[in-house]
Structures are given as structure tokens and as C-alpha cells.
Amino acid sequence: MPLTQAEIAEWAEALAAARRDRVGREPISSSVDLTIDDAYAIQRAGAALRVERGEQVVCWKLGYTSLAMRAQMGIDQPNFGPLTDAMLVAHDAAAGPWLIQPRVEPEIGLRFNGSLHDDANLEEVLGAVGEAFACLEIVDSVYPDYQFRLEDNTADGSSAAQVVIGPALRRIDSLDEVSVVLRHNGADCGSATGRAASGHPAAGVVWLVRQLALQGLHLAAGDIVITGGLTRAVPLDFGDHIEAVFDDETHVAVHRGVERD
């Protein structure tokens, strides 16, 4: 049976408390038979808690659009989650000190000039793109060692924690050919092209608009979507610096300060 509204609210509060207190917790699916619909209901309730605190949803994230990320996490399909203004990090700034077990992956972000209807095709999605950005997503899971099912991860906002929206990419007409190199403390640790995200960064958006429509939502002018990790995610430990270089010219970076006492 689907979770009740009271159970959905209870699980959303539990996930929020785990993040607030920087403690891990067992996956929800270890306690209940969690469906993907239940998971998105918990995700929406968690987003509502953030809005009640004064945050605003400003972006959407796609998760597990690349084979590299699905293989790393043992996930067989994509998901999505919201990002709020409180999750934005400036280029080359420090990630939040409250993170539990952050990892970083390079992504291409898309900002849309127009709204998209729920049956938009790839050509229509590309026609609505105003700018493309070099991005780093900082994922962070409340589940120890990132051990979870897709439903658990979805309930937890697809591990959304923070995102660095860096400089605009020079080209948007061939995003599938954009190259990226990920560097961890100066050493190359991954490389890919834009086609690692579902064959084309905009392809995931075609899927996203249909999924949002099921929740009575849509992408509007000004919305930003980060389109999924292009390489495996790497840990962001205390003192680390992570940088992605797109097309050998566009840099986006984040670092983590020393551990607090």
C-alpha cells in the first residue's frame, strides 16, 4: 500500500534531521516497502520543508544519466530532484561545512529561455536553451557509504546537496561533443564528453519534462537543469580541490576547507 501523508511527512522530517545533524541513517527501504511514487512524495515533502525555511527552488538536477554513474552506484535508471538557492556555491568557493560524505561530478547545466510543454522533443528542448554552463554537482547522501536503492536515493532528493554553476560554455550547438576533464587535487581523474549524459545533455531534459508533468510541474523560462554527471563522482575530503575543465578552456572548481574542531 502507498505510504500515508503522515508517513511521508515523517520520513521527510527524518531525512532533514539526518542532514541537519550530519548523521547517517539506514535506507528507508530497510523499514518499509518503498515505491518510486512514495519516494517522489517524500522528496516533495522535503522540498516543502526547505521552502518553509525561506529557500526557493531554482534548479532541477538529473541523476544517473550516464553509464559511469549508474555503474558506480548500481542504479539502472535516471531520477531527478530539486535544487534550491541555498544549495548554490560560487565558482572556486568552499563547499558547505555541514556536508556528510560529499562527492563531486562534472555536469553541463542548461538555462532555458522559454517554457517547455510536457511532450517536448529533443529539437524543441534545444531550441529553448539560452545558455549552457560548466557545472560541478556536489552530491551528499544521508545513507552510509552511499548504499541505497533508487527509491531511497530519490526520496533523499537524488543526493542533491550543492551545485557550482560556473562560466557559460562557448558552444551550445554541439553539447554532445563538449569534452570535460575532472581533476582532483591537480591530478586528472576522469574524462568524458557531453554524450555521456544519455547520449546528449538535452536528452535527459526530454525525460524530465514528462516526469515533472506527472507532478503537475513544468520547466519555465529562466529555469536551470543540470543534466547529469559525466564521469564517476570523486570524494571531496577536507582540504581537497576539485576542478573540471570543459573543452580545454572553461574551468569550474570547488574546494573544501579544513575540518572544524
Solvent accessible surface area in square Angstrom, and as a share of the most:
residue,aa,sasa,rsa
1,M,222,0.99
2,P,103,0.65
3,L,22,0.11
4,T,78,0.45
5,Q,145,0.64
6,A,78,0.60
7,E,69,0.31
8,I,12,0.06
9,A,49,0.38
10,E,116,0.52
11,W,34,0.12
12,A,3,0.02
13,E,95,0.43
14,A,29,0.22
15,L,10,0.05
16,A,31,0.24
17,A,28,0.22
18,A,5,0.04
19,R,40,0.15
20,R,172,0.63
21,D,76,0.39
22,R,87,0.32
23,V,79,0.45
24,G,41,0.40
25,R,62,0.22
26,E,118,0.53
27,P,30,0.19
28,I,0,0.00
29,S,26,0.17
30,S,72,0.46
31,S,73,0.47
32,V,44,0.25
33,D,119,0.62
34,L,2,0.01
35,T,63,0.37
36,I,63,0.32
37,D,109,0.56
38,D,6,0.03
39,A,0,0.00
40,Y,22,0.08
41,A,16,0.13
42,I,0,0.00
43,Q,10,0.04
44,R,106,0.39
45,A,26,0.20
46,G,22,0.21
47,A,16,0.13
48,A,48,0.37
49,L,34,0.17
50,R,52,0.19
51,V,76,0.44
52,E,137,0.62
53,R,143,0.52
54,G,61,0.59
55,E,23,0.10
56,Q,120,0.53
57,V,59,0.34
58,V,51,0.29
59,C,2,0.01
60,W,32,0.11
61,K,4,0.02
62,L,1,0.00
63,G,6,0.06
64,Y,16,0.06
65,T,4,0.03
66,S,1,0.01
67,L,137,0.68
68,A,37,0.28
69,M,12,0.05
70,R,54,0.20
71,A,80,0.62
72,Q,42,0.19
73,M,26,0.12
74,G,70,0.67
75,I,12,0.06
76,D,119,0.62
77,Q,90,0.40
78,P,39,0.25
79,N,1,0.00
80,F,1,0.01
81,G,0,0.00
82,P,15,0.09
83,L,0,0.00
84,T,1,0.00
85,D,59,0.31
86,A,55,0.43
87,M,10,0.04
88,L,78,0.39
89,V,14,0.08
90,A,71,0.55
91,H,86,0.38
92,D,66,0.34
93,A,32,0.25
94,A,50,0.39
95,A,5,0.04
96,G,3,0.03
97,P,60,0.38
98,W,126,0.44
99,L,1,0.01
100,I,45,0.23
101,Q,44,0.20
102,P,5,0.03
103,R,51,0.19
104,V,0,0.00
105,E,8,0.04
106,P,0,0.00
107,E,0,0.00
108,I,0,0.00
109,G,0,0.00
110,L,0,0.00
111,R,65,0.24
112,F,0,0.00
113,N,95,0.49
114,G,26,0.25
115,S,75,0.48
116,L,9,0.05
117,H,96,0.43
118,D,76,0.39
119,D,89,0.46
120,A,0,0.00
121,N,75,0.39
122,L,69,0.34
123,E,139,0.62
124,E,74,0.33
125,V,0,0.00
126,L,61,0.30
127,G,67,0.65
128,A,14,0.11
129,V,14,0.08
130,G,19,0.19
131,E,65,0.29
132,A,0,0.00
133,F,26,0.11
134,A,0,0.00
135,C,0,0.00
136,L,0,0.00
137,E,0,0.00
138,I,0,0.00
139,V,11,0.06
140,D,1,0.01
141,S,0,0.00
142,V,0,0.00
143,Y,0,0.00
144,P,71,0.44
145,D,103,0.53
146,Y,12,0.04
147,Q,124,0.55
148,F,29,0.12
149,R,113,0.41
150,L,16,0.08
151,E,30,0.13
152,D,0,0.00
153,N,1,0.00
154,T,0,0.00
155,A,5,0.04
156,D,11,0.06
157,G,12,0.11
158,S,2,0.01
159,S,4,0.03
160,A,6,0.04
161,A,8,0.06
162,Q,7,0.03
163,V,0,0.00
164,V,0,0.00
165,I,44,0.22
166,G,11,0.11
167,P,58,0.37
168,A,48,0.37
169,L,12,0.06
170,R,205,0.75
171,R,76,0.28
172,I,66,0.33
173,D,127,0.66
174,S,23,0.15
175,L,0,0.00
176,D,34,0.18
177,E,89,0.40
178,V,1,0.00
179,S,39,0.25
180,V,2,0.01
181,V,37,0.21
182,L,0,0.00
183,R,78,0.28
184,H,47,0.21
185,N,88,0.45
186,G,66,0.64
187,A,61,0.47
188,D,98,0.51
189,C,59,0.35
190,G,22,0.21
191,S,82,0.53
192,A,22,0.17
193,T,42,0.24
194,G,0,0.00
195,R,119,0.44
196,A,34,0.26
197,A,1,0.01
198,S,57,0.37
199,G,45,0.44
200,H,24,0.11
201,P,1,0.00
202,A,0,0.00
203,A,29,0.23
204,G,6,0.05
205,V,0,0.00
206,V,28,0.16
207,W,72,0.25
208,L,0,0.00
209,V,3,0.02
210,R,92,0.34
211,Q,44,0.19
212,L,0,0.00
213,A,34,0.26
214,L,146,0.73
215,Q,45,0.20
216,G,70,0.67
217,L,69,0.34
218,H,115,0.51
219,L,0,0.00
220,A,37,0.28
221,A,64,0.49
222,G,43,0.41
223,D,35,0.18
224,I,27,0.13
225,V,0,0.00
226,I,0,0.00
227,T,1,0.00
228,G,0,0.00
229,G,1,0.01
230,L,3,0.02
231,T,8,0.04
232,R,133,0.49
233,A,7,0.05
234,V,18,0.11
235,P,66,0.41
236,L,1,0.00
237,D,81,0.42
238,F,72,0.30
239,G,54,0.52
240,D,14,0.07
241,H,68,0.31
242,I,0,0.00
243,E,35,0.16
244,A,0,0.00
245,V,9,0.05
246,F,0,0.00
247,D,37,0.19
248,D,127,0.66
249,E,80,0.36
250,T,15,0.08
251,H,74,0.33
252,V,0,0.00
253,A,3,0.02
254,V,0,0.00
255,H,62,0.28
256,R,14,0.05
257,G,37,0.36
258,V,130,0.75
259,E,116,0.52
260,R,148,0.54
261,D,193,1.00
